[in-house]
């Protein structure tokens, strides 16, 4: 069973913001899009590029290395060169705490 782990305060991820955290040796990027939180592993499945450094357009994150795109809501690949989805994590705010399920 997965655990909910407090990773940040809600003000650390303001609307339009992002935050990279390490949870149990996994780097996760948390996005706040329109007041909703999303979390994916901070590694492009094409060549391990840092997704947190990529351009975010609505719910699409683009890897800064080769342009692969992923949907941060589902982890689904939206464009090559990546062919495998990025790992997605449940994330939510409880009060002022940001919790990630790992």
Phi and psi in degrees as GROMACS dihedral restraints (atoms count N, CA, C in turn):
[ dihedral_restraints ]
;  ai    aj    ak    al  type     phi  dphi    fc
    3     4     5     6     1   -78.3    20    10
    4     5     6     7     1   154.4    20    10
    6     7     8     9     1  -109.1    20    10
    7     8     9    10     1   144.8    20    10
    9    10    11    12     1   -87.9    20    10
   10    11    12    13     1   125.5    20    10
   12    13    14    15     1  -123.3    20    10
   13    14    15    16     1   130.5    20    10
   15    16    17    18     1   -72.1    20    10
   16    17    18    19     1   126.1    20    10
   18    19    20    21     1  -118.1    20    10
   19    20    21    22     1   -17.1    20    10
   21    22    23    24     1  -169.4    20    10
   22    23    24    25     1   171.8    20    10
   24    25    26    27     1   -92.1    20    10
   25    26    27    28     1   149.5    20    10
   27    28    29    30     1   -56.7    20    10
   28    29    30    31     1   -36.2    20    10
   30    31    32    33     1   -67.2    20    10
   31    32    33    34     1   -13.7    20    10
   33    34    35    36     1   -74.3    20    10
   34    35    36    37     1   -15.1    20    10
   36    37    38    39     1  -130.5    20    10
   37    38    39    40     1    73.3    20    10
   39    40    41    42     1   -70.3    20    10
   40    41    42    43     1   163.1    20    10
   42    43    44    45     1   -51.4    20    10
   43    44    45    46     1   131.0    20    10
   45    46    47    48     1    85.3    20    10
   46    47    48    49     1    -4.4    20    10
   48    49    50    51     1   -97.6    20    10
   49    50    51    52     1   176.1    20    10
   51    52    53    54     1  -148.7    20    10
   52    53    54    55     1   156.6    20    10
   54    55    56    57     1  -147.4    20    10
   55    56    57    58     1   133.5    20    10
   57    58    59    60     1  -100.5    20    10
   58    59    60    61     1   130.6    20    10
   60    61    62    63     1  -132.5    20    10
   61    62    63    64     1   156.2    20    10
   63    64    65    66     1  -110.7    20    10
   64    65    66    67     1   125.4    20    10
   66    67    68    69     1  -129.7    20    10
   67    68    69    70     1   116.5    20    10
   69    70    71    72     1    49.4    20    10
   70    71    72    73     1    49.6    20    10
   72    73    74    75     1    66.5    20    10
   73    74    75    76     1    20.0    20    10
   75    76    77    78     1  -119.4    20    10
   76    77    78    79     1   128.0    20    10
   78    79    80    81     1   -87.1    20    10
   79    80    81    82     1   125.4    20    10
   81    82    83    84     1  -125.4    20    10
   82    83    84    85     1   137.5    20    10
   84    85    86    87     1  -108.8    20    10
   85    86    87    88     1   129.6    20    10
   87    88    89    90     1  -107.3    20    10
   88    89    90    91     1   129.4    20    10
   90    91    92    93     1  -113.1    20    10
   91    92    93    94     1   146.1    20    10
   93    94    95    96     1  -116.6    20    10
   94    95    96    97     1   106.2    20    10
   96    97    98    99     1  -114.4    20    10
   97    98    99   100     1   111.8    20    10
   99   100   101   102     1    60.3    20    10
  100   101   102   103     1    31.0    20    10
  102   103   104   105     1    87.4    20    10
  103   104   105   106     1    -2.5    20    10
  105   106   107   108     1  -104.3    20    10
  106   107   108   109     1   140.8    20    10
  108   109   110   111     1   -97.0    20    10
  109   110   111   112     1   141.8    20    10
  111   112   113   114     1  -136.6    20    10
  112   113   114   115     1   147.8    20    10
  114   115   116   117     1  -139.9    20    10
  115   116   117   118     1   131.1    20    10
  117   118   119   120     1  -136.0    20    10
  118   119   120   121     1   159.6    20    10
  120   121   122   123     1   -64.5    20    10
  121   122   123   124     1   139.0    20    10
  123   124   125   126     1   -84.1    20    10
  124   125   126   127     1    45.2    20    10
  126   127   128   129     1  -142.8    20    10
  127   128   129   130     1   120.3    20    10
  129   130   131   132     1   -65.7    20    10
  130   131   132   133     1   135.5    20    10
  132   133   134   135     1   -76.3    20    10
  133   134   135   136     1    -6.4    20    10
  135   136   137   138     1   -81.3    20    10
  136   137   138   139     1   -51.8    20    10
  138   139   140   141     1  -147.6    20    10
  139   140   141   142     1    26.9    20    10
  141   142   143   144     1    67.7    20    10
  142   143   144   145     1    22.9    20    10
  144   145   146   147     1   -66.8    20    10
  145   146   147   148     1   155.1    20    10
  147   148   149   150     1   -79.9    20    10
  148   149   150   151     1   102.8    20    10
  150   151   152   153     1   -61.0    20    10
  151   152   153   154     1   -31.0    20    10
  153   154   155   156     1   -60.1    20    10
  154   155   156   157     1   -23.1    20    10
  156   157   158   159     1   -87.7    20    10
  157   158   159   160     1    -2.6    20    10
  159   160   161   162     1   -85.0    20    10
  160   161   162   163     1   169.6    20    10
  162   163   164   165     1   -80.8    20    10
  163   164   165   166     1   131.6    20    10
  165   166   167   168     1  -104.7    20    10
  166   167   168   169     1   126.1    20    10
  168   169   170   171     1  -125.8    20    10
  169   170   171   172     1   105.5    20    10
  171   172   173   174     1    59.4    20    10
  172   173   174   175     1  -110.1    20    10
  174   175   176   177     1  -110.4    20    10
  175   176   177   178     1    17.7    20    10
  177   178   179   180     1  -110.1    20    10
  178   179   180   181     1   125.8    20    10
  180   181   182   183     1  -106.0    20    10
  181   182   183   184     1   134.7    20    10
  183   184   185   186     1  -109.2    20    10
  184   185   186   187     1   127.5    20    10
  186   187   188   189     1   -63.4    20    10
  187   188   189   190     1   131.2    20    10
  189   190   191   192     1   -71.8    20    10
  190   191   192   193     1   -13.2    20    10
  192   193   194   195     1   -82.5    20    10
  193   194   195   196     1   -55.4    20    10
  195   196   197   198     1  -129.4    20    10
  196   197   198   199     1     5.7    20    10
  198   199   200   201     1    86.0    20    10
  199   200   201   202     1     8.1    20    10
  201   202   203   204     1   -60.2    20    10
  202   203   204   205     1   144.6    20    10
  204   205   206   207     1  -121.3    20    10
  205   206   207   208     1   144.1    20    10
  207   208   209   210     1  -134.1    20    10
  208   209   210   211     1   149.6    20    10
  210   211   212   213     1   -87.8    20    10
  211   212   213   214     1   118.2    20    10
  213   214   215   216     1   -71.9    20    10
  214   215   216   217     1   -13.8    20    10
  216   217   218   219     1   -77.3    20    10
  217   218   219   220     1   -32.0    20    10
  219   220   221   222     1  -123.3    20    10
  220   221   222   223     1   -20.4    20    10
  222   223   224   225     1    86.3    20    10
  223   224   225   226     1    -4.9    20    10
  225   226   227   228     1   -62.2    20    10
  226   227   228   229     1   142.6    20    10
  228   229   230   231     1   -73.4    20    10
  229   230   231   232     1   132.5    20    10
  231   232   233   234     1  -109.1    20    10
  232   233   234   235     1   -22.0    20    10
  234   235   236   237     1  -157.1    20    10
  235   236   237   238     1   151.6    20    10
  237   238   239   240     1   -72.1    20    10
  238   239   240   241     1   162.8    20    10
  240   241   242   243     1   -86.2    20    10
  241   242   243   244     1    -4.7    20    10
  243   244   245   246     1   -71.0    20    10
  244   245   246   247     1   146.7    20    10
  246   247   248   249     1  -127.0    20    10
  247   248   249   250     1   -13.3    20    10
  249   250   251   252     1  -109.9    20    10
  250   251   252   253     1   141.2    20    10
  252   253   254   255     1   -65.0    20    10
  253   254   255   256     1   156.4    20    10
  255   256   257   258     1   -86.4    20    10
  256   257   258   259     1   146.6    20    10
  258   259   260   261     1   -67.0    20    10
  259   260   261   262     1   132.2    20    10
  261   262   263   264     1  -112.3    20    10
  262   263   264   265     1   149.1    20    10
  264   265   266   267     1  -127.0    20    10
  265   266   267   268     1   144.5    20    10
  267   268   269   270     1   -70.0    20    10
  268   269   270   271     1   136.9    20    10
  270   271   272   273     1  -143.7    20    10
  271   272   273   274     1   143.8    20    10
  273   274   275   276     1  -157.1    20    10
  274   275   276   277     1   162.4    20    10
  276   277   278   279     1  -103.3    20    10
  277   278   279   280     1   135.3    20    10
  279   280   281   282     1  -127.9    20    10
  280   281   282   283     1   108.4    20    10
  282   283   284   285     1    64.1    20    10
  283   284   285   286     1  -123.7    20    10
  285   286   287   288     1   -99.7    20    10
  286   287   288   289     1     6.4    20    10
  288   289   290   291     1   -98.3    20    10
  289   290   291   292     1   139.0    20    10
  291   292   293   294     1  -100.7    20    10
  292   293   294   295     1   122.3    20    10
  294   295   296   297     1  -115.0    20    10
  295   296   297   298     1   137.1    20    10
  297   298   299   300     1  -120.1    20    10
  298   299   300   301     1   137.3    20    10
  300   301   302   303     1   -91.0    20    10
  301   302   303   304     1   117.3    20    10
